[in-house]
Amino acid sequence: MDSVSSEHVTANNSMGRTGPLSGVVVLDITRVVAGPYCSMMLADMGATVIKVENPADPDYARTFPPFAGDAQFSAFFSQYNRNKKAITLNLKSEEGKTILKALVKKANILIENFRPGTMDKLGLGYEVLAKENPALIYTAISGFGRTGPNSSRPAFDNTGQAVGGLWSMNGYEDRPPVRVGTIIGDLSASLYAAVGTVAALREAERSGIGQVVDVSQQDSVLSLTENAVIRYTLENDVASPIGNNHPFVRPYGQYPCKDGYVFFGGYTDKFWKISCQLFGNAELVNDPEIDTMEKRFNEDTYKRRIEPILNNWFSRYTKAELEEIAGDKIPLSAIKTIAEVVEDPHVIARKMIVDVPVDTQMVRMIGNPIHLSNMGSPKMDQAPNVGADNAEIYSSLLGFSSEDIEHLRAEGTL
């Protein structure tokens, strides 16, 4: 096998994507969601993301439903791995370690989501890789972070929800707590990791020195608990499930209508006055029992006076009718099913539902919530098969010949 140059290069035009991160090379050594979503955000914005998988044990999210296309390829996997390249590499082999170090010399960023210490045990921790490329951004996503007494513990999304406090706050007060109905620990950690990675990249471009971006699911979930921490530290008030209510404003929650439910948040004096006028009860604005925000928040007053008023207003209309009547004037929105959201003209106009090829089929999936005025609409490439880009990546970045690649594949390195 030919020797590999140590000179750092960015992605060439034939391999890279267009966008603000065009030319940035990312080695993605992650699996499932906490990590793949982070690198997908970077790929959507133009980075060349190279997904690195063990040839004998690729990302098991490839087996997650639903499936699409003639080959029944995982659309779940595709949603978090679109716009990437894919190579195989056995990091447990000595040859594989050598090859990763060579790739690091060509990269700007490496993202991993192993349990802290795993990469060090492989001889591929940050200190080792930084010697190969001092400007390397090493982004590590884990359940508990790289420091602290619990750093070595295994974790899943539910772990983050449990230890970050969010699980204990969600649900109804007369029932056990309920997990948030999505993988908020994985997703929030990925988003924070993307922000931290871009910030560290900016610093590396300025100073030539890389660093570790350390993001934990516990930290990420904790940051989403709104006022729970200060309520506890200031007043010793421990947040607990309160259903669809809010701890200190009313009316602000879910209310039934003809065909479902709406969110109504008209708790301020301004919005309460507009609401009373819109629904034909202007006289309530000056009702001395409910004429201020503070009075309407009183639990007894709210139950006895406000709830019946709201139920009378909303029960006469459908979700669409209520949005037509009031949506432009007060905080009132239909509580939509996913089917309604996917078909929402506003969501479509925001390009939050995009067509992505999955095998032989075009699948509508979540777009990128970051909208940059100069970026345009990124091209959506399908998620790659295992090792689909071995020849391209290893030849263009490391100069391997087809014979080198075949030899490495035969011996189990690729």
C-alpha positions as a LaTeX table, in Angstrom:
\begin{tabular}{lrrr}
\hline
Residue & $x$ (\AA) & $y$ (\AA) & $z$ (\AA) \\
\hline
Met1 & 0.00 & 0.00 & 0.00 \\
Asp2 & 1.32 & 3.42 & $-0.94$ \\
Ser3 & 2.46 & 5.76 & 1.80 \\
Val4 & 0.01 & 8.49 & 2.75 \\
Ser5 & 0.84 & 12.18 & 2.69 \\
Ser6 & 0.36 & 14.02 & 6.00 \\
Glu7 & $-0.59$ & 17.29 & 4.34 \\
His8 & $-4.00$ & 18.56 & 5.42 \\
Val9 & $-6.41$ & 19.23 & 2.58 \\
Thr10 & $-10.08$ & 20.09 & 2.39 \\
Ala11 & $-12.62$ & 18.29 & 0.26 \\
Asn12 & $-12.14$ & 18.74 & $-3.44$ \\
Asn13 & $-14.98$ & 19.95 & $-5.63$ \\
Ser14 & $-15.79$ & 16.52 & $-7.00$ \\
Met15 & $-16.37$ & 15.15 & $-3.50$ \\
Gly16 & $-17.72$ & 18.18 & $-1.64$ \\
Arg17 & $-21.15$ & 19.80 & $-1.48$ \\
Thr18 & $-22.22$ & 23.39 & $-1.95$ \\
Gly19 & $-23.18$ & 25.58 & 0.98 \\
Pro20 & $-21.57$ & 27.64 & 3.75 \\
Leu21 & $-19.60$ & 24.64 & 5.05 \\
Ser22 & $-18.42$ & 23.55 & 1.61 \\
Gly23 & $-14.83$ & 22.28 & 1.81 \\
Val24 & $-15.13$ & 21.21 & 5.45 \\
Val25 & $-14.40$ & 17.50 & 5.90 \\
Val26 & $-16.16$ & 15.64 & 8.72 \\
Leu27 & $-15.38$ & 12.11 & 9.88 \\
Asp28 & $-18.61$ & 10.77 & 11.37 \\
Ile29 & $-17.94$ & 7.81 & 13.68 \\
Thr30 & $-21.43$ & 7.77 & 15.18 \\
Arg31 & $-24.55$ & 5.65 & 15.02 \\
Val32 & $-28.32$ & 5.75 & 15.59 \\
Val33 & $-29.34$ & 9.45 & 16.14 \\
Ala34 & $-27.22$ & 11.25 & 18.77 \\
Gly35 & $-24.38$ & 12.03 & 16.42 \\
Pro36 & $-25.76$ & 11.19 & 12.96 \\
Tyr37 & $-28.24$ & 14.07 & 13.28 \\
Cys38 & $-25.42$ & 16.45 & 14.22 \\
Ser39 & $-23.33$ & 15.48 & 11.20 \\
Met40 & $-26.41$ & 15.53 & 8.95 \\
Met41 & $-26.99$ & 19.17 & 9.87 \\
Leu42 & $-23.41$ & 19.91 & 8.81 \\
Ala43 & $-23.87$ & 17.92 & 5.59 \\
Asp44 & $-27.08$ & 19.82 & 4.78 \\
Met45 & $-25.05$ & 23.03 & 5.06 \\
Gly46 & $-22.38$ & 21.84 & 2.66 \\
Ala47 & $-19.81$ & 19.87 & 4.65 \\
Thr48 & $-18.40$ & 16.67 & 3.19 \\
Val49 & $-19.45$ & 14.17 & 5.84 \\
Ile50 & $-17.83$ & 10.74 & 5.67 \\
Lys51 & $-19.72$ & 8.15 & 7.70 \\
Val52 & $-17.26$ & 5.59 & 9.07 \\
Glu53 & $-18.71$ & 2.16 & 9.93 \\
Asn54 & $-17.24$ & $-1.12$ & 11.08 \\
Pro55 & $-17.52$ & $-3.50$ & 8.10 \\
Ala56 & $-18.71$ & $-6.30$ & 10.40 \\
Asp57 & $-20.96$ & $-4.13$ & 12.59 \\
Pro58 & $-22.41$ & $-1.14$ & 10.71 \\
Asp59 & $-24.87$ & 1.36 & 12.17 \\
Tyr60 & $-27.80$ & $-0.75$ & 13.40 \\
Ala61 & $-30.19$ & 2.12 & 12.68 \\
Arg62 & $-30.05$ & 0.73 & 9.12 \\
Thr63 & $-32.48$ & $-1.93$ & 10.43 \\
Phe64 & $-35.03$ & 0.54 & 11.89 \\
Pro65 & $-38.47$ & 0.94 & 10.24 \\
Pro66 & $-40.12$ & 2.31 & 8.21 \\
Phe67 & $-38.58$ & 1.00 & 4.99 \\
Ala68 & $-38.80$ & 2.27 & 1.42 \\
Gly69 & $-37.78$ & 1.36 & $-2.12$ \\
Asp70 & $-37.33$ & $-1.99$ & $-3.83$ \\
Ala71 & $-34.55$ & $-2.99$ & $-1.44$ \\
Gln72 & $-36.56$ & $-1.89$ & 1.61 \\
Phe73 & $-33.90$ & 0.57 & 2.79 \\
Ser74 & $-34.47$ & 2.17 & 6.20 \\
Ala75 & $-36.09$ & 5.57 & 5.83 \\
Phe76 & $-35.32$ & 6.18 & 9.50 \\
Phe77 & $-31.62$ & 5.75 & 8.79 \\
Ser78 & $-31.93$ & 7.87 & 5.65 \\
Gln79 & $-33.46$ & 10.78 & 7.52 \\
Tyr80 & $-30.35$ & 11.15 & 9.68 \\
Asn81 & $-27.70$ & 10.14 & 7.16 \\
Arg82 & $-28.71$ & 11.88 & 3.95 \\
Asn83 & $-26.09$ & 13.88 & 2.06 \\
Lys84 & $-23.22$ & 11.79 & 3.45 \\
Lys85 & $-20.51$ & 9.56 & 2.04 \\
Ala86 & $-19.92$ & 6.15 & 3.61 \\
Ile87 & $-16.79$ & 4.11 & 4.16 \\
Thr88 & $-16.00$ & 1.04 & 6.18 \\
Leu89 & $-13.07$ & 0.83 & 8.58 \\
Asn90 & $-12.29$ & $-1.58$ & 11.40 \\
Leu91 & $-10.89$ & 0.63 & 14.15 \\
Lys92 & $-9.91$ & $-2.38$ & 16.23 \\
Ser93 & $-7.30$ & $-3.45$ & 13.68 \\
Glu94 & $-3.86$ & $-1.86$ & 13.64 \\
Glu95 & $-4.19$ & $-1.09$ & 9.94 \\
Gly96 & $-7.56$ & 0.52 & 10.61 \\
Lys97 & $-6.11$ & 2.75 & 13.31 \\
Thr98 & $-3.34$ & 3.84 & 10.95 \\
Ile99 & $-5.86$ & 4.64 & 8.23 \\
Leu100 & $-8.06$ & 6.69 & 10.59 \\
Lys101 & $-5.04$ & 8.74 & 11.61 \\
Ala102 & $-4.31$ & 9.37 & 7.96 \\
Leu103 & $-7.91$ & 10.45 & 7.38 \\
Val104 & $-7.74$ & 12.78 & 10.38 \\
Lys105 & $-4.89$ & 14.61 & 8.69 \\
Lys106 & $-7.28$ & 15.36 & 5.84 \\
Ala107 & $-10.26$ & 16.29 & 8.01 \\
Asn108 & $-11.46$ & 19.32 & 9.94 \\
Ile109 & $-13.85$ & 17.58 & 12.30 \\
Leu110 & $-14.32$ & 14.15 & 13.87 \\
Ile111 & $-17.59$ & 13.30 & 15.60 \\
Glu112 & $-18.03$ & 10.25 & 17.83 \\
Asn113 & $-20.74$ & 9.09 & 20.23 \\
Phe114 & $-19.05$ & 6.24 & 22.04 \\
Arg115 & $-19.04$ & 5.95 & 25.80 \\
Pro116 & $-16.22$ & 8.20 & 27.09 \\
Gly117 & $-12.93$ & 6.31 & 27.17 \\
Thr118 & $-13.74$ & 4.02 & 24.25 \\
Met119 & $-11.67$ & 5.93 & 21.71 \\
Asp120 & $-8.81$ & 6.17 & 24.21 \\
Lys121 & $-8.86$ & 2.39 & 24.67 \\
Leu122 & $-8.59$ & 2.05 & 20.89 \\
Gly123 & $-5.57$ & 4.34 & 20.93 \\
Leu124 & $-7.55$ & 6.94 & 18.99 \\
Gly125 & $-8.45$ & 9.52 & 21.64 \\
Tyr126 & $-8.27$ & 13.26 & 21.13 \\
Glu127 & $-4.70$ & 13.62 & 22.38 \\
Val128 & $-3.49$ & 11.02 & 19.88 \\
Leu129 & $-5.45$ & 12.39 & 16.93 \\
Ala130 & $-4.52$ & 16.01 & 17.71 \\
Lys131 & $-0.89$ & 15.05 & 17.16 \\
Glu132 & $-1.86$ & 14.07 & 13.62 \\
Asn133 & $-3.87$ & 17.26 & 13.08 \\
Pro134 & $-3.54$ & 20.03 & 15.73 \\
Ala135 & $-6.50$ & 21.91 & 14.19 \\
Leu136 & $-8.86$ & 18.94 & 14.53 \\
Ile137 & $-12.27$ & 19.58 & 16.10 \\
Tyr138 & $-13.11$ & 16.47 & 18.13 \\
Thr139 & $-16.82$ & 16.42 & 18.93 \\
Ala140 & $-17.88$ & 13.86 & 21.52 \\
Ile141 & $-21.56$ & 13.20 & 22.29 \\
Ser142 & $-22.38$ & 10.94 & 25.24 \\
Gly143 & $-24.94$ & 10.34 & 27.93 \\
Phe144 & $-23.12$ & 12.08 & 30.77 \\
Gly145 & $-20.18$ & 13.89 & 29.16 \\
Arg146 & $-16.45$ & 13.32 & 29.36 \\
Thr147 & $-16.01$ & 14.55 & 32.94 \\
Gly148 & $-17.78$ & 13.96 & 36.25 \\
Pro149 & $-18.40$ & 10.86 & 38.36 \\
Asn150 & $-20.99$ & 9.37 & 35.98 \\
Ser151 & $-19.10$ & 9.94 & 32.74 \\
Ser152 & $-18.50$ & 6.22 & 32.05 \\
Arg153 & $-22.14$ & 5.18 & 32.38 \\
Pro154 & $-23.97$ & 3.86 & 29.31 \\
Ala155 & $-26.96$ & 5.87 & 28.11 \\
Phe156 & $-29.83$ & 6.03 & 25.66 \\
Asp157 & $-32.25$ & 8.85 & 24.91 \\
Asn158 & $-34.48$ & 7.80 & 27.81 \\
Thr159 & $-31.46$ & 8.06 & 30.07 \\
Gly160 & $-31.08$ & 11.72 & 29.17 \\
Gln161 & $-34.77$ & 12.39 & 29.77 \\
Ala162 & $-34.59$ & 10.59 & 33.12 \\
Val163 & $-31.44$ & 12.16 & 34.56 \\
Gly164 & $-31.99$ & 15.59 & 32.99 \\
Gly165 & $-35.22$ & 16.11 & 34.96 \\
Leu166 & $-37.58$ & 16.38 & 32.00 \\
Trp167 & $-39.24$ & 13.01 & 32.50 \\
Ser168 & $-40.20$ & 13.85 & 36.10 \\
Met169 & $-41.96$ & 17.03 & 34.92 \\
Asn170 & $-43.98$ & 15.60 & 32.04 \\
Gly171 & $-47.50$ & 14.16 & 32.21 \\
Tyr172 & $-50.44$ & 14.73 & 34.55 \\
Glu173 & $-50.29$ & 15.37 & 38.27 \\
Asp174 & $-52.53$ & 12.42 & 39.18 \\
Arg175 & $-50.50$ & 9.91 & 37.14 \\
Pro176 & $-46.89$ & 8.71 & 36.96 \\
Pro177 & $-44.52$ & 10.94 & 34.93 \\
Val178 & $-44.42$ & 10.36 & 31.15 \\
Arg179 & $-41.40$ & 10.51 & 28.85 \\
Val180 & $-41.52$ & 13.16 & 26.14 \\
Gly181 & $-42.93$ & 11.48 & 23.05 \\
Thr182 & $-39.81$ & 11.84 & 20.94 \\
Ile183 & $-36.07$ & 11.26 & 21.36 \\
Ile184 & $-35.46$ & 14.72 & 22.75 \\
Gly185 & $-32.23$ & 13.69 & 24.49 \\
Asp186 & $-30.64$ & 12.47 & 21.27 \\
Leu187 & $-31.95$ & 15.34 & 19.18 \\
Ser188 & $-31.07$ & 18.16 & 21.57 \\
Ala189 & $-27.56$ & 16.78 & 22.15 \\
Ser190 & $-27.04$ & 16.60 & 18.39 \\
Leu191 & $-28.17$ & 20.18 & 17.88 \\
Tyr192 & $-25.98$ & 21.53 & 20.68 \\
Ala193 & $-23.08$ & 19.52 & 19.29 \\
Ala194 & $-23.58$ & 21.08 & 15.86 \\
Val195 & $-23.51$ & 24.58 & 17.36 \\
Gly196 & $-20.41$ & 23.80 & 19.42 \\
Thr197 & $-18.66$ & 22.20 & 16.47 \\
Val198 & $-19.16$ & 25.20 & 14.22 \\
Ala199 & $-17.98$ & 27.54 & 17.01 \\
Ala200 & $-14.85$ & 25.43 & 17.57 \\
Leu201 & $-14.23$ & 25.31 & 13.83 \\
Arg202 & $-14.36$ & 29.12 & 13.69 \\
Glu203 & $-11.76$ & 29.29 & 16.46 \\
Ala204 & $-9.55$ & 26.69 & 14.75 \\
Glu205 & $-9.66$ & 28.67 & 11.52 \\
Arg206 & $-8.50$ & 31.71 & 13.44 \\
Ser207 & $-5.87$ & 30.09 & 15.66 \\
Gly208 & $-4.94$ & 26.86 & 13.95 \\
Ile209 & $-5.69$ & 24.99 & 17.19 \\
Gly210 & $-8.52$ & 22.51 & 17.54 \\
Gln211 & $-10.30$ & 21.36 & 20.68 \\
Val212 & $-12.81$ & 18.91 & 22.15 \\
Val213 & $-16.52$ & 19.71 & 21.93 \\
Asp214 & $-18.04$ & 17.79 & 24.86 \\
Val215 & $-21.86$ & 17.47 & 24.80 \\
Ser216 & $-23.94$ & 15.23 & 27.05 \\
Gln217 & $-27.56$ & 14.16 & 26.80 \\
Gln218 & $-28.09$ & 14.94 & 30.49 \\
Asp219 & $-26.79$ & 18.51 & 30.08 \\
Ser220 & $-28.82$ & 19.01 & 26.92 \\
Val221 & $-32.09$ & 17.81 & 28.45 \\
Leu222 & $-31.51$ & 19.81 & 31.64 \\
Ser223 & $-31.13$ & 22.97 & 29.56 \\
Leu224 & $-34.66$ & 22.40 & 28.21 \\
Thr225 & $-36.42$ & 22.42 & 31.59 \\
Glu226 & $-37.28$ & 26.13 & 31.35 \\
Asn227 & $-37.81$ & 27.62 & 34.82 \\
Ala228 & $-37.59$ & 24.40 & 36.84 \\
Val229 & $-34.08$ & 25.00 & 38.16 \\
Ile230 & $-34.64$ & 28.56 & 39.36 \\
Arg231 & $-37.99$ & 27.62 & 40.89 \\
Tyr232 & $-36.12$ & 25.05 & 42.96 \\
Thr233 & $-33.04$ & 27.12 & 43.83 \\
Leu234 & $-35.03$ & 30.23 & 44.74 \\
Glu235 & $-38.23$ & 28.78 & 46.22 \\
Asn236 & $-37.49$ & 25.07 & 46.87 \\
Asp237 & $-40.35$ & 24.32 & 44.47 \\
Val238 & $-39.77$ & 20.95 & 42.76 \\
Ala239 & $-41.34$ & 20.85 & 39.31 \\
Ser240 & $-43.81$ & 18.01 & 38.77 \\
Pro241 & $-46.27$ & 17.03 & 36.05 \\
Ile242 & $-48.99$ & 19.61 & 35.45 \\
Gly243 & $-50.50$ & 18.27 & 32.23 \\
Asn244 & $-51.29$ & 21.01 & 29.74 \\
Asn245 & $-51.21$ & 23.78 & 32.31 \\
His246 & $-48.48$ & 26.36 & 32.88 \\
Pro247 & $-46.98$ & 27.02 & 36.32 \\
Phe248 & $-47.62$ & 30.75 & 36.41 \\
Val249 & $-49.85$ & 31.96 & 33.55 \\
Arg250 & $-53.52$ & 31.27 & 32.69 \\
Pro251 & $-55.28$ & 30.81 & 30.32 \\
Tyr252 & $-52.43$ & 29.07 & 28.52 \\
Gly253 & $-53.05$ & 25.53 & 27.37 \\
Gln254 & $-55.14$ & 23.00 & 25.47 \\
Tyr255 & $-58.84$ & 23.56 & 24.90 \\
Pro256 & $-61.40$ & 21.39 & 23.06 \\
Cys257 & $-63.17$ & 22.48 & 19.91 \\
Lys258 & $-65.49$ & 20.79 & 17.38 \\
Asp259 & $-62.89$ & 18.54 & 15.73 \\
Gly260 & $-60.02$ & 18.36 & 18.20 \\
Tyr261 & $-58.07$ & 20.79 & 20.32 \\
Val262 & $-56.42$ & 24.19 & 20.08 \\
Phe263 & $-53.72$ & 25.92 & 22.03 \\
Phe264 & $-54.85$ & 29.28 & 23.42 \\
Gly265 & $-52.42$ & 31.60 & 25.20 \\
Gly266 & $-54.42$ & 34.78 & 25.70 \\
Tyr267 & $-53.34$ & 35.38 & 29.29 \\
Thr268 & $-52.11$ & 38.97 & 29.00 \\
Asp269 & $-54.56$ & 41.85 & 29.41 \\
Lys270 & $-53.96$ & 42.85 & 25.79 \\
Phe271 & $-54.74$ & 39.43 & 24.32 \\
Trp272 & $-57.61$ & 38.80 & 26.74 \\
Lys273 & $-59.29$ & 42.02 & 25.60 \\
Ile274 & $-58.87$ & 41.11 & 21.92 \\
Ser275 & $-60.20$ & 37.60 & 22.59 \\
Cys276 & $-63.30$ & 38.88 & 24.35 \\
Gln277 & $-64.01$ & 41.19 & 21.43 \\
Leu278 & $-63.39$ & 38.50 & 18.80 \\
Phe279 & $-65.76$ & 36.01 & 20.40 \\
Gly280 & $-68.57$ & 38.47 & 21.15 \\
Asn281 & $-68.05$ & 39.04 & 24.86 \\
Ala282 & $-66.57$ & 42.54 & 24.96 \\
Glu283 & $-68.32$ & 43.17 & 28.28 \\
Leu284 & $-65.99$ & 40.69 & 30.01 \\
Val285 & $-63.05$ & 43.06 & 29.58 \\
Asn286 & $-64.38$ & 45.21 & 32.43 \\
Asp287 & $-65.74$ & 42.39 & 34.60 \\
Pro288 & $-64.20$ & 43.21 & 38.02 \\
Glu289 & $-63.65$ & 39.55 & 38.89 \\
Ile290 & $-61.55$ & 38.75 & 35.81 \\
Asp291 & $-60.32$ & 42.09 & 34.46 \\
Thr292 & $-56.60$ & 41.56 & 35.23 \\
Met293 & $-54.04$ & 38.91 & 34.43 \\
Glu294 & $-53.45$ & 38.27 & 38.13 \\
Lys295 & $-57.15$ & 37.70 & 38.83 \\
Arg296 & $-57.51$ & 35.30 & 35.90 \\
Phe297 & $-54.58$ & 33.25 & 37.16 \\
Asn298 & $-56.26$ & 32.53 & 40.50 \\
Glu299 & $-57.04$ & 28.80 & 40.32 \\
Asp300 & $-60.56$ & 29.05 & 41.73 \\
Thr301 & $-61.44$ & 32.00 & 39.47 \\
Tyr302 & $-59.93$ & 30.26 & 36.49 \\
Lys303 & $-61.91$ & 27.04 & 37.05 \\
Arg304 & $-65.17$ & 28.79 & 37.92 \\
Arg305 & $-65.16$ & 31.62 & 35.39 \\
Ile306 & $-62.47$ & 31.40 & 32.70 \\
Glu307 & $-62.67$ & 27.75 & 31.66 \\
Pro308 & $-66.44$ & 27.86 & 31.00 \\
Ile309 & $-65.99$ & 31.02 & 28.93 \\
Leu310 & $-63.26$ & 29.43 & 26.82 \\
Asn311 & $-65.17$ & 26.20 & 26.34 \\
Asn312 & $-68.16$ & 28.20 & 25.15 \\
Trp313 & $-66.01$ & 30.16 & 22.70 \\
Phe314 & $-64.12$ & 27.26 & 21.17 \\
Ser315 & $-66.73$ & 24.47 & 21.19 \\
Arg316 & $-68.68$ & 26.24 & 18.45 \\
Tyr317 & $-65.90$ & 26.01 & 15.85 \\
Thr318 & $-63.45$ & 23.66 & 14.19 \\
Lys319 & $-59.68$ & 24.06 & 14.46 \\
Ala320 & $-59.49$ & 25.59 & 11.01 \\
Glu321 & $-62.34$ & 28.01 & 11.74 \\
Leu322 & $-60.73$ & 29.15 & 14.98 \\
Glu323 & $-57.41$ & 29.79 & 13.24 \\
Glu324 & $-59.26$ & 31.74 & 10.56 \\
Ile325 & $-61.11$ & 33.82 & 13.15 \\
Ala326 & $-58.30$ & 34.48 & 15.58 \\
Gly327 & $-54.97$ & 33.05 & 14.45 \\
Asp328 & $-53.64$ & 36.35 & 13.11 \\
Lys329 & $-54.70$ & 38.35 & 16.18 \\
Ile330 & $-54.09$ & 36.25 & 19.29 \\
Pro331 & $-51.93$ & 33.23 & 20.24 \\
Leu332 & $-54.36$ & 30.54 & 19.08 \\
Ser333 & $-53.21$ & 27.55 & 17.06 \\
Ala334 & $-54.66$ & 24.21 & 16.09 \\
Ile335 & $-53.06$ & 21.27 & 17.86 \\
Lys336 & $-52.18$ & 19.42 & 14.69 \\
Thr337 & $-51.52$ & 15.79 & 13.99 \\
Ile338 & $-48.35$ & 14.90 & 12.11 \\
Ala339 & $-50.51$ & 14.33 & 9.02 \\
Glu340 & $-51.80$ & 17.89 & 9.29 \\
Val341 & $-48.32$ & 19.29 & 9.89 \\
Val342 & $-46.82$ & 17.52 & 6.86 \\
Glu343 & $-49.57$ & 18.98 & 4.64 \\
Asp344 & $-49.49$ & 22.45 & 6.28 \\
Pro345 & $-48.90$ & 25.05 & 3.52 \\
His346 & $-46.75$ & 27.12 & 5.88 \\
Val347 & $-44.52$ & 24.16 & 6.73 \\
Ile348 & $-44.21$ & 23.38 & 3.03 \\
Ala349 & $-43.39$ & 27.01 & 2.23 \\
Arg350 & $-40.64$ & 26.88 & 4.88 \\
Lys351 & $-39.18$ & 23.80 & 3.11 \\
Met352 & $-39.45$ & 21.78 & 6.30 \\
Ile353 & $-40.71$ & 18.78 & 4.36 \\
Val354 & $-38.19$ & 17.73 & 1.70 \\
Asp355 & $-38.09$ & 14.95 & $-0.87$ \\
Val356 & $-35.13$ & 12.62 & $-0.34$ \\
Pro357 & $-34.39$ & 9.55 & $-2.46$ \\
Val358 & $-34.41$ & 6.27 & $-0.55$ \\
Asp359 & $-33.38$ & 3.49 & $-2.87$ \\
Thr360 & $-35.91$ & 3.65 & $-5.74$ \\
Gln361 & $-38.43$ & 5.81 & $-3.89$ \\
Met362 & $-38.74$ & 9.50 & $-3.06$ \\
Val363 & $-39.60$ & 9.94 & 0.61 \\
Arg364 & $-40.87$ & 13.10 & 2.25 \\
Met365 & $-38.95$ & 13.73 & 5.45 \\
Ile366 & $-37.95$ & 16.49 & 7.88 \\
Gly367 & $-36.01$ & 19.35 & 6.33 \\
Asn368 & $-33.38$ & 21.56 & 7.94 \\
Pro369 & $-34.75$ & 24.12 & 10.44 \\
Ile370 & $-31.74$ & 26.41 & 9.91 \\
His371 & $-32.52$ & 28.86 & 7.12 \\
Leu372 & $-29.61$ & 30.94 & 5.84 \\
Ser373 & $-30.51$ & 33.68 & 3.39 \\
Asn374 & $-27.54$ & 32.99 & 1.10 \\
Met375 & $-27.58$ & 29.19 & 1.24 \\
Gly376 & $-30.41$ & 28.38 & $-1.14$ \\
Ser377 & $-32.05$ & 24.96 & $-1.15$ \\
Pro378 & $-29.49$ & 22.20 & $-0.63$ \\
Lys379 & $-29.56$ & 19.21 & $-2.92$ \\
Met380 & $-30.80$ & 16.15 & $-1.08$ \\
Asp381 & $-28.70$ & 13.05 & $-1.70$ \\
Gln382 & $-29.79$ & 9.68 & $-0.42$ \\
Ala383 & $-28.12$ & 8.03 & 2.54 \\
Pro384 & $-25.32$ & 5.73 & 1.38 \\
Asn385 & $-25.12$ & 1.97 & 1.61 \\
Val386 & $-22.47$ & 0.48 & 3.88 \\
Gly387 & $-19.05$ & 1.34 & 2.45 \\
Ala388 & $-20.56$ & 2.72 & $-0.74$ \\
Asp389 & $-17.84$ & 5.35 & $-1.12$ \\
Asn390 & $-14.78$ & 3.35 & $-0.15$ \\
Ala391 & $-13.18$ & 3.66 & $-3.58$ \\
Glu392 & $-13.87$ & 7.40 & $-3.92$ \\
Ile393 & $-12.79$ & 8.43 & $-0.42$ \\
Tyr394 & $-9.75$ & 6.24 & $-0.05$ \\
Ser395 & $-8.44$ & 7.05 & $-3.51$ \\
Ser396 & $-9.12$ & 10.80 & $-3.47$ \\
Leu397 & $-8.08$ & 11.51 & 0.14 \\
Leu398 & $-5.41$ & 8.89 & 0.75 \\
Gly399 & $-4.30$ & 7.88 & $-2.72$ \\
Phe400 & $-5.14$ & 4.20 & $-2.33$ \\
Ser401 & $-5.25$ & 2.12 & $-5.50$ \\
Ser402 & $-8.05$ & $-0.31$ & $-6.28$ \\
Glu403 & $-5.64$ & $-3.10$ & $-5.37$ \\
Asp404 & $-4.95$ & $-1.47$ & $-1.97$ \\
Ile405 & $-8.66$ & $-1.22$ & $-1.27$ \\
Glu406 & $-9.33$ & $-4.82$ & $-2.29$ \\
His407 & $-6.46$ & $-6.04$ & $-0.12$ \\
Leu408 & $-7.74$ & $-4.11$ & 2.90 \\
Arg409 & $-11.24$ & $-5.41$ & 2.32 \\
Ala410 & $-10.04$ & $-9.00$ & 2.08 \\
Glu411 & $-8.17$ & $-8.78$ & 5.38 \\
Gly412 & $-11.18$ & $-7.24$ & 7.18 \\
Thr413 & $-9.81$ & $-3.70$ & 7.61 \\
Leu414 & $-12.41$ & $-2.24$ & 5.25 \\
\hline
\end{tabular}
